[in-house]
Amino acid sequence: MFYFLCKVIPYGNHIGKASPTILNLVCLQKQGLFLKCFSSSSNGQSFTVSYLINKCGFSPETAASATKYVYFENPEKPDSVIQFFRDHGFSETQISNFIRRRPRLLLSNPEKSLLPKLEFFKSKGLLSSDVAKIISSYANILHRSLEKQIIPSFDFFKKFLQSDSNTIQAVKRFKEILASDVDTSAAPNIELLRENRVPELHIITTLKYQPRALMMNSKRFEEIVEEVKEMGFNPLRLKFMVAVIAMTSMSKSTRARKADVYKRWGWSDNDVLAAFGRCPWCMMASEDKIDGVMDFLVKKLDVDASCIAKHPQVMTLSLDKRIIPRGSVIQVLLSKGLLKTLNLNKIFDTKEKSFLEKYVLPHEKESSELLKLYQVKLDLAR
């Protein structure tokens, strides 16, 4: 561009070639103006990068990338934002964490943009520490309009949950509910459940404890509801909503991979479907968890895989804190001929007192050894 400017300049109403003297003056003037602007921009960018690294814990790479969204030539604005959060109970770690995720917050007006939102949350019964936890884990909510987004969403959920405290519980479990468009997610999904005769209490319970499930895209949610019905779940039963929640928590490909893990241990397609019907949560376990539980039960306790399919709730229990400690006791009893049959529910899905009374304390000679083994395994899990 500068080459072109040096070749041709306006002259009256015509464009012609410039004389050497005018040519030099124009080039020098244009280049000087460019260099001045470039220098100012470069210095500001350099300051921004330095500030993000030293004050906010950014790496050099992320700081340089963040300058696409934030830019300041002095610390006045970002310092005021950081001090605002400090004054409202946020720790240095929390501030650093959410600023790294949302650097544009450093350009906010604390009194006009941030304070009203914090005051709104506190007016609903949240402590300063609770507000700090919510925002540090989902800082995007501070970019939402209080009047147009946060308050209407809060009121929408409160209408169902009937109190500020219940609504706050739902917010704590899934912060995004106050930043999502309820008209394209929660509202049509709730209406769909009502049309399918799902009891209001079950809808409210889901909204309170598993709000994420109802915030899904309405089209996909409708597909899941139909699929769960086709599996034979009764919409009037609570297990119907449990199945819906389980299905909304994973993609089709994830569910297929988990089913494949079960099948590698000997389950048939019918076993997978039957197990899901008995306990939908069995599909919520990770692939590693499924492998770990099946490996211990099949290889260490010699349990038939088909038997586990009939008691899939065992997959919802902790491998390290429940299955291995109790299973190790059962191993000893089996090796000494003190136990002939296994009842997975009575062994793993009962309270600790009941387990000890049935499988440890009756064996007087071995009880101290069994108790010690059990305690060692529990200690390893801590």
C-alpha positions, 0 to 999 in steps of 0.5 A, spaced: 500 500 500 505 504 501 508 503 495 502 505 491 501 511 495 508 513 493 507 512 486 500 516 485 497 522 489 491 526 489 493 532 485 487 537 484 481 533 481 486 528 477 491 523 479 498 523 477 505 522 478 508 526 484 514 530 484 520 527 488 520 532 493 512 531 494 513 523 494 518 523 499 514 527 504 508 523 503 512 517 504 515 519 510 508 522 513 504 515 511 510 511 514 511 515 520 503 515 522 503 507 521 509 506 525 506 510 531 500 506 530 503 500 530 508 502 536 502 504 540 498 497 538 504 493 540 506 496 546 498 495 549 498 488 546 505 487 550 502 490 556 496 486 556 500 479 555 505 481 561 499 483 565 495 476 564 501 472 565 503 476 572 497 477 575 492 472 572 497 466 571 496 465 564 501 461 560 505 466 555 501 462 549 494 463 552 496 470 554 498 472 547 491 468 544 487 472 549 489 478 546 484 477 541 479 478 546 482 483 551 486 489 550 488 494 555 494 499 556 494 500 563 492 496 569 486 500 572 480 497 569 483 489 570 485 491 577 479 494 579 475 487 576 480 483 580 479 487 587 472 487 586 472 479 586 477 479 592 472 484 596 466 479 595 469 473 597 473 470 591 480 466 593 486 468 588 485 461 585 478 462 583 479 468 580 485 466 576 481 460 574 475 463 571 479 469 568 483 464 564 476 461 562 473 468 561 478 473 560 473 478 557 471 479 564 477 484 566 473 489 561 467 489 565 464 494 569 464 492 576 459 496 579 454 496 573 455 489 570 457 484 576 455 487 582 447 486 581 448 479 579 452 477 585 447 481 589 441 477 586 444 471 588 445 473 595 438 475 595 436 468 594 439 465 600 446 464 597 452 465 601 458 469 598 462 462 598 457 459 594 456 465 589 464 464 589 463 457 587 458 457 582 461 463 578 468 460 579 466 453 576 461 457 570 463 464 569 459 465 563 453 466 567 456 473 568 456 475 561 448 474 561 443 479 562 440 479 569 434 482 567 433 478 560 436 471 562 438 470 569 432 472 573 427 469 568 430 463 568 430 463 575 423 464 576 421 459 571 424 453 575 422 456 581 415 455 579 416 448 579 420 447 585 416 452 589 422 455 593 428 459 592 432 454 596 430 448 592 431 452 585 438 454 588 439 446 589 438 445 582 443 451 580 448 448 584 448 442 581 447 445 574 449 452 573 448 452 566 440 452 567 440 460 569 444 461 562 440 456 557 434 458 553 428 455 557 423 456 551 427 451 547 429 446 552 426 445 559 419 448 557 418 443 551 421 437 555 417 438 561 411 439 557 413 432 553 413 428 560 406 431 562 403 429 555 406 422 557 403 422 563 409 422 567 407 424 575 409 431 576 412 429 583 417 425 578 418 431 574 420 436 580 424 431 583 428 430 576 429 438 576 431 438 583 436 433 583 438 432 575 436 438 572 441 437 566 437 431 563 431 436 562 436 442 559 437 437 553 435 439 546 428 438 545 428 434 539 433 429 542 430 429 548 423 427 545 427 421 541 430 419 548 423 419 551 420 414 545 426 410 546 425 409 553 418 407 552 419 402 547 424 399 552 418 397 556 419 402 561 412 405 564 412 413 564 408 412 571 414 409 574 420 413 577 424 408 574 422 411 567 425 418 569 431 414 571 432 411 564 431 418 561 436 421 565 441 415 564 440 416 556 441 423 556 447 423 560 451 419 554 451 419 547 449 413 542 456 412 541 458 412 548 452 407 550 454 402 544 461 402 547 459 400 554 454 395 551 460 392 548 464 392 554 459 388 557 458 383 551 466 382 552 465 379 558 459 374 556 453 378 556 448 378 550 444 383 547 438 381 551 442 381 557 444 388 556 437 390 555 435 386 561 440 389 565 438 396 563 431 395 565 433 392 572 437 398 573 438 404 568 444 406 572 448 400 570 450 404 564 452 410 567 459 406 569 465 408 566 468 403 561 474 402 566 469 401 572 465 396 568 471 392 566 474 393 573 468 390 577 467 384 572 474 382 572 474 382 580 467 378 580 468 373 574 476 372 576 476 373 583 470 370 586 468 366 580 461 369 579 458 367 572 457 373 568 450 372 566 448 372 574 451 379 574 446 381 569 441 379 573 444 384 579 446 390 575 446 394 581 452 392 583 455 396 577 453 402 581 457 401 587 464 403 588 469 398 586 475 400 591 470 402 597 465 396 597 466 391 592 474 389 593 473 390 601 467 385 601 469 381 596 476 379 599 472 377 605 468 372 601 474 370 597 477 367 604 470 364 606 470 361 599 477 358 600 475 355 607 469 352 605 465 356 609 460 359 604 457 355 598 453 360 595 453 367 593 448 372 593 450 379 590 445 383 593 446 381 600 454 381 599 454 388 596 448 392 596 447 392 604 449 396 610 456 395 613 453 392 619 448 387 616 454 385 612 459 384 618 453 380 622 452 375 616 459 374 613 464 376 619 462 375 626 459 368 625 465 365 624 469 366 631 475 363 629 476 367 622 473 373 625 479 377 627 483 375 621 477 377 616 476 384 620 483 385 619 483 384 612 476 388 611 479 394 614 486 393 610 482 393 604 478 399 606 484 403 608 487 402 601 481 405 598 482 412 602 
